[in-house]
Amino acid sequence: MAKFRADNTINGREARLFIDSEEIGYAKSFEATIEKNKVDVAVLGNRWLGKKTTSLSGTGTLTLYKVTTKFSKMLLEYATTGKDVYFTLQGVLDDPGAGRGTERITLLNCNIDSVKIGQFNVEAEVLEEEIPFTFEGAEIPEALKDGFE
């Protein structure tokens, strides 16, 4: 049985982000979380309070270098037309040096929570924007290897 080695770790720079199949090269970081929503279930004769999963919720954050107004425009689309903008996000990890293969995570029905409509900072060398979002579904079309060679 092979053992984990330090070179099996994934270099975080060996990642790419796509929004509706368009690569977003100005992404700095991306994270997404699926949370189980549970209700309490009391059971007679049991002092432990049980939990029943009833649904899931997905949240995430994109941190981007400020080089476009794309996301502000998405939010203003709702403000001006009443039609909300939904999109698909795909994060790809592919570090050839790790020998772990490629991981693709696809998030469905993504929707922006908020954007900074304007920003500047005289002390900032590079402007960034953080964009929180929700999503309603996820897929893993390609996964990293489980075992080690």
Disulfide bonds with the S-S distance in Angstrom:
none
